[in-house]
Amino acid sequence: MVNRWRPATVVVMALLLAAAVYFLLPVVWVLVAATKSTADLFGTFGLWSPHPQLGANLGRLFGDGLFGRWILNSFLYAGAGALAATVLSAGAGYAMAKFPFRGREALFNLVLAGVLVPSTVLALPTYLIFSQAGLTGSFWSVLLPSVVSPFGVYLARIHANAAIPDALLESARLDGAGEYRIFFSIGLKIMSPALVTIFLFQFIGIWNNYFLPLVMLSDQNLYPVTLGLALWNSQTFRNPAYFELTVTGAAVSALLLVITMASLQRFWRAGLTAGSVKG
Amino acid sequence: MVVLVAPFFVAFALFFLAPIGYAIYQSFFKLTSSGLGLTEPVLEFAGLGNYVTALSQEAFVASIGRVLVFSLIEVPTMVVCALGLALLLDSARARFQPFFRVSFFLPYGVPGVIASLLWGFLYVPQTSPLIDVLAAMGLPHDFLGPDTILLSIANISTWQFAGYNMLVLIAGLQAIPRELYEAARVDGASELRIAWHVKIPLVRAPLILITVFTLIGTLQLVVEPLILKPLTTAINSDYTPNLAAYNQAFGQADVHLASAEATLIAIMAFVISFGFLRLVNRKGNRAW
């Protein structure tokens, strides 16, 4: 360990600091902007708020309840979707790792191919088939496609392969435990770091999703927060008051996820190592 | 066993394979209105007609070329940034590591729509402190012109995902036994040489992983241009293939042509990312 600030250390720290300024600038800007009136937003320097009115902006943001509803919808889509995706991935990944069956590799290759299909490309075809089934415009139209995570199955299988010893399963079978009991009490427990990763991946993925709800939904009350903010942003041209709402809403929703992410950092790191295990 | 595997594959079949199959099916048909349009249009088998139409539309072909250029810019930028940050943070010289790690990773939690909104405000002269500073220094500051817009979009993607990709690489770097560095140092290798000859070859697998995911992400580009579109005339409604297909389905109400376009995008993304994996896996040990 180097204890003095040598030239090389100064160079490393200067580069890291410059990067931190770059990554934090938009976040700092939106936090400052969230305290401004529309007039100040356009009339004053971006990183300074001469007449802060955060309270008034927040009051207007949550005033009619629509924004709160969008946030709640986002949590519902992301929470329920990620939970279901994790459960499905865990079952499929565990079974594919631990039970040799006919066509297993073919199925797994299909899943891997699924990882390579861009999700936004899937949104339009899903809309077409859902409109045939009369599902478009409903809560389910956004939730149901979110429960499929090919990457989750890939991670679950890799992790089950690497972390669950066959000998352990054998001895549980000898002790008379049924396969489901083994899965629920041994498999899930050992796989839990990978499952947390799958959940977080999918949660962020659904929370950030914009294109799928954009094609599916028309009722504002069902919007997730991404779609809602984009809607407000598109209305700024007719009514500049929407600038305040858009900016304050963006600040609140960014802050919300940033806090969640930062507090879950520990789990991310555990899971990322699991993800980089070779297949 | 079946009970464990079946739920995922039922959902996979219903919400993944079926839409793709349905889109491919739809892409082989078209609506033809007979005569003066007095009768209901009839659904006709069109063979590859929609594909021919899509690929003979100048705007659609241009949009494919545009995302390919975008990938050529964004993928190397992303890999270099993520790798650079990971190596800097992993070096023995870095202090305050938790602070930097969190600040670089934060943007991953900001949805693409909101990231685009934020950068949109930073690209517009009326609201941007960035432009104030650049203009005061006499530097170029047009972020939304026809020549710079693609770079501005690339910047949003880099901002959002570089920190996440950096974390993937750091996880890989931390798995390297420290004795390797000690051995290299004893042999007189500098930190830069260690990074180049020891660290980078050993994070090959995660490097390939982030390259593939960045590649897929760039080819499906749609949100950033959609959000930035009102701010600039440099983005039209056929700016990316995805946007063109969206416009075809909802603007022009031609689901058959839109299906053909969506199928073409999926094939393109699949062939390019699969081809890349084949290429890197052939050259050495299997990474994925």
Interface residues (C-beta under 8 A of the other chain):
Chain A: M1 V2 R6 A8 T9 V12 M13 L15 L16 A19 A20 Y22 F23 L24 L25 P26 V27 W29 V30 A33 L41 F42 F45 G46 L47 V87 L88 S89 G91 A92 Y94 A95 M96 F99 F101 L107 V111 A113 G114 L116 V117 P118 S119 T120 V121 L122 L124 P125 T126 Y127 L128 I129 Q132 L144 P145 V147 V148 P150 V153 E179 Y180 F183 I204 W207 N208 Y210 F211 V215 V225 T226 L227 L229 A230 N233 S234 F237 T246 V247 A250 S253 A254 L257 V258 T260 M261 A262 Q265 W268 R269 L272 T273 G275 S276 K278 G279
Chain B: M1 V3 L4 V5 P7 F8 F9 A11 F12 L14 F15 F16 A18 P19 I20 Y22 A23 Q26 G84 L85 L88 L89 S91 A92 R93 A94 R95 F99 F100 R101 V102 S103 F104 F105 L106 P107 Y108 G109 V110 P111 G112 V113 I114 A115 L117 L118 W119 F121 L122 Q126 T127 S128 P129 L130 D132 W159 A162 G163 L167 V168 A171 G172 Q174 A175 E191 A205 P206 L209 V212 I216 G217 L219 Q220 V222 V223 L226 I227 P230 N242 A245 Y246 A249 F250 V255 A258 S259 A262 I265 A266 A269 F270 S273 F274 R286 A287 W288
